Amino acid sequence: MATDEQQRKELGAFLRARRSVLDRAARGLPPAGRGRTAGLRREEVSYLSGVSVTWYTWLEQGRDINPSRQVLDAVATALQLTLAEHDYALRLAGFSPLRPGSRIEVATAPAHVQRFLDALDEHPAYALAPDWGIAGWNSAYEALYPNVATTPPRDRNLLWLIFTDPAVRELLDDWDDTSRRFLAEFRAEAGPRLGDPRYRDLVERLLEASPEFRERWESHGVGGFESRERVFQHPVLGRLVFEHHQLRPSDQTDVQLVVYTADADTRARFGRRTPPLDERSS
């Protein structure tokens, strides 16, 4: 688990990142002025939140202090944090525990979860462990993304594949947007556990392997999952349109399931028994 010091530093860096991108005009504040960085100053956040400048400065510096929930709520309002960002800040400060039962040891989806994935049949679906390792998938998902079956287990991680597999970039119609969204979702979930070796190893490998990941990781983006339309450019079937949804088994809350449901055209072409791409190409 992440240490208290690591969580304090992450909270401080997160608050600085959010402060630096706020629109001054939208808050009724004058331009930053020549030679000054954009965003709000610490003094302005202090005024808007009713928290002393010294106390807020210590927060950003990761000092060993114990801010109350009320202080963090006030800062969140001043920084216009989204619900996901507000929750992230609270959890880093120790106010919102992880979901009961959350673990990182999941490597393979439990048998009953895999049976559920298989029962979804023509709907591509996969299961994610807390560290975003792909713990299970069905044949429809393998038909959509064949590399999931051939990737070594250590690299069979959704975040790793998004940023390192060229096939994913070709498959995703909106790679730039999707990669940003996924990274923000991952950070929201993983923040309090970034000190764990498994998370730390993944992040360090990605920082070295992907310039895009390195740039976006430093922005401290945080977001929650949203069901939305997903467009894939399949090398054989062409443009496929799905809507993706997230589920969590009530008896296995450390695993999240992602399911793609197709529109009428995609359902007709993707088919009920679509074999993996490598089989169709042989």
C-alpha positions in Angstrom: 0.0 0.0 0.0 1.1 3.6 -0.5 2.7 5.2 2.5 1.2 8.3 4.2 4.1 10.3 2.9 3.5 9.1 -0.7 -0.2 9.9 -0.4 0.5 13.4 1.0 2.9 14.1 -1.9 0.4 12.9 -4.4 -2.4 15.0 -2.9 -0.1 18.1 -3.0 0.9 17.5 -6.6 -2.8 16.8 -7.6 -3.9 20.1 -6.0 -1.2 22.1 -7.7 -2.1 20.5 -11.0 -5.7 21.4 -10.7 -5.0 24.9 -9.5 -2.7 25.6 -12.4 -5.4 24.9 -15.0 -8.3 26.8 -13.5 -9.9 29.6 -15.7 -9.3 32.8 -13.8 -11.9 34.7 -15.9 -14.5 32.2 -15.0 -13.9 32.9 -11.3 -14.1 36.6 -11.9 -10.4 37.1 -11.4 -8.2 39.4 -13.5 -5.6 37.9 -15.9 -2.5 36.4 -14.2 -0.3 39.1 -15.5 2.9 39.2 -17.5 5.4 36.6 -16.5 3.0 34.7 -14.3 1.7 31.2 -14.9 -2.0 30.6 -15.7 -4.4 29.4 -13.1 -5.1 30.5 -9.6 -2.5 31.5 -7.0 -2.3 29.9 -3.6 -3.5 33.1 -2.0 -6.6 33.1 -4.2 -7.4 29.4 -3.4 -7.0 30.4 0.3 -9.5 33.3 -0.1 -12.0 31.2 -2.1 -11.9 28.3 0.3 -11.6 30.1 3.6 -8.4 28.1 4.4 -5.3 30.0 5.6 -2.6 30.5 3.0 -0.1 28.7 5.3 -2.3 25.7 5.7 -3.1 25.4 2.0 0.6 25.8 1.2 1.4 23.0 3.5 -1.2 20.8 1.8 0.4 21.4 -1.6 3.9 20.8 -0.1 2.8 17.4 1.2 3.6 18.4 4.8 2.7 16.0 7.7 -0.5 17.6 8.6 -4.0 16.3 9.2 -6.5 18.3 7.2 -10.2 17.9 8.2 -12.8 16.7 5.7 -14.3 20.2 5.9 -11.0 21.7 4.8 -10.7 19.3 1.9 -14.3 19.9 0.9 -13.8 23.7 0.9 -10.6 23.3 -1.2 -12.4 21.0 -3.6 -15.1 23.7 -4.1 -12.6 26.4 -4.6 -10.7 24.3 -7.2 -14.0 23.3 -8.9 -13.1 19.6 -8.6 -15.4 17.1 -10.3 -17.0 14.5 -8.1 -14.4 11.9 -9.1 -11.6 14.4 -8.4 -13.1 15.4 -5.0 -13.4 11.7 -4.1 -9.8 11.2 -5.1 -8.5 14.0 -2.9 -10.6 12.7 0.1 -9.3 9.1 -0.4 -5.7 10.3 -0.6 -6.2 12.1 2.8 -7.7 8.8 4.2 -11.3 9.8 4.4 -12.8 7.4 1.9 -11.6 3.8 2.2 -11.2 1.5 -0.8 -14.1 -0.7 -1.7 -14.5 -3.6 0.7 -12.6 -6.6 -0.4 -10.4 -4.7 -2.9 -7.2 -6.5 -3.5 -4.5 -6.5 -6.2 -3.7 -10.2 -6.3 -6.4 -11.0 -8.9 -4.6 -12.5 -12.0 -7.4 -14.6 -13.4 -11.1 -14.0 -13.3 -13.0 -16.3 -10.9 -14.7 -19.2 -12.6 -18.2 -17.8 -12.2 -17.1 -14.4 -13.6 -15.5 -16.2 -16.7 -18.7 -18.1 -17.2 -20.7 -14.9 -17.2 -18.3 -13.4 -19.8 -18.7 -16.5 -22.0 -22.5 -16.3 -21.6 -22.5 -12.8 -23.1 -21.7 -14.6 -26.4 -21.7 -12.0 -29.2 -21.0 -9.1 -26.9 -17.3 -8.4 -26.4 -16.5 -8.3 -22.7 -13.5 -8.5 -20.4 -12.7 -8.5 -16.7 -10.1 -6.1 -15.1 -8.2 -6.7 -11.9 -7.7 -3.7 -9.6 -4.3 -2.9 -11.3 -6.1 -3.1 -14.7 -4.6 -6.4 -15.6 -7.0 -8.2 -18.0 -8.0 -11.1 -15.9 -10.5 -12.7 -18.4 -12.3 -12.1 -21.7 -14.8 -13.9 -24.0 -14.4 -15.0 -27.6 -16.2 -11.9 -29.0 -13.6 -9.7 -27.3 -10.8 -11.8 -28.7 -12.4 -11.4 -32.1 -12.3 -7.7 -31.7 -8.8 -7.6 -30.2 -6.9 -10.9 -31.0 -3.7 -9.7 -29.2 -5.3 -10.2 -25.9 -4.7 -14.0 -26.2 -1.1 -13.8 -27.3 0.2 -11.0 -25.1 2.4 -12.3 -22.2 0.6 -12.1 -18.9 2.8 -9.4 -17.5 1.9 -7.1 -20.4 -1.7 -8.1 -20.5 -2.7 -4.9 -18.8 -5.2 -2.5 -20.3 -3.2 0.6 -19.6 0.0 -1.0 -20.9 -1.7 -2.1 -24.1 -3.4 1.2 -24.7 0.0 3.1 -24.6 2.3 0.5 -26.1 0.5 -1.8 -28.6 0.4 -0.3 -32.1 -2.5 -2.5 -33.0 -4.6 -0.8 -30.3 -3.9 2.6 -31.9 -5.0 1.3 -35.2 -8.1 -0.3 -33.7 -9.3 2.7 -31.8 -11.0 5.5 -33.8 -10.3 8.0 -31.0 -7.0 6.7 -29.4 -6.1 10.2 -28.1 -9.3 10.7 -26.3 -9.7 7.1 -25.1 -6.1 6.9 -23.8 -6.7 10.1 -21.8 -9.9 8.9 -20.4 -8.5 5.5 -19.4 -5.5 7.1 -17.7 -7.7 9.4 -15.7 -9.9 6.5 -14.6 -6.9 4.4 -13.7 -5.4 7.2 -11.6 -8.7 7.8 -9.8 -8.7 4.1 -8.8 -5.0 3.5 -8.2 -3.9 6.8 -6.5 -4.0 5.5 -2.9 -2.1 2.3 -3.9 0.6 3.8 -6.1 3.3 2.8 -3.5 2.4 -0.9 -4.0 5.2 -2.6 -6.0 2.8 -3.9 -8.6 1.4 -0.4 -9.4 4.7 1.3 -9.1 6.3 -1.2 -11.5 3.5 -0.6 -14.1 3.8 3.2 -13.9 7.6 3.2 -14.0 7.5 0.9 -17.1 5.0 3.1 -18.8 6.9 6.3 -18.0 9.9 4.7 -19.7 8.1 3.2 -22.6 5.6 5.9 -23.7 6.2 9.6 -24.1 2.5 10.2 -24.3 1.9 8.4 -21.0 4.8 10.4 -19.3 3.3 13.7 -20.4 -0.3 12.8 -19.4 0.8 11.2 -16.1 2.3 14.5 -15.0 -1.0 16.3 -15.6 -2.6 14.4 -12.8 -5.9 14.0 -14.7 -8.6 12.1 -12.7 -12.0 11.0 -13.9 -14.7 8.4 -13.4 -16.1 5.7 -15.8 -18.8 6.9 -18.3 -20.8 4.6 -20.5 -20.4 6.0 -24.0 -20.2 5.1 -27.7 -16.9 3.4 -28.8 -15.9 3.2 -32.4 -13.3 0.6 -33.6 -11.6 0.4 -37.0 -11.3 -3.3 -37.4 -8.7 -4.5 -40.0 -11.2 -7.0 -41.6 -14.7 -5.8 -40.6 -14.2 -2.1 -40.9 -15.9 0.4 -38.7 -17.7 -1.1 -35.7 -19.8 0.9 -33.3 -20.4 -0.3 -29.7 -21.6 1.2 -26.4 -19.5 0.2 -23.4 -20.7 -0.4 -19.9 -19.0 -1.2 -16.6 -20.3 -3.8 -14.1 -19.0 -5.1 -10.7 -20.1 -8.4 -9.4 -21.5 -7.9 -5.9 -19.5 -10.8 -4.6 -16.3 -9.9 -6.4 -16.1 -6.1 -6.1 -12.3 -6.2 -6.8 -13.1 -7.1 -10.4 -14.7 -4.8 -12.9 -16.4 -6.1 -16.1 -16.5 -4.0 -19.3 -19.2 -5.1 -21.8 -19.6 -3.7 -25.4 -23.1 -3.7 -26.9 -23.3 -3.2 -30.7 -25.6 -1.0 -32.7 -27.7 -2.8 -35.4 -25.3 -2.5 -38.3 -22.3 -3.7 -36.2 -24.4 -6.6 -34.7 -25.3 -7.8 -38.2 -21.7 -7.7 -39.4 -19.8 -8.7 -36.3 -22.0 -11.7 -36.1 -22.9 -14.2 -33.4 -20.0 -16.5 -34.0 -17.2 -14.2 -35.1 -13.9 -16.1 -34.8 -10.7 -14.3 -33.8 -9.0 -12.3 -36.6 -6.0 -14.7 -36.8 -8.4 -17.6 -37.6 -10.2 -15.6 -40.3 -7.0 -14.5 -41.9 -5.5 -18.0 -42.1 
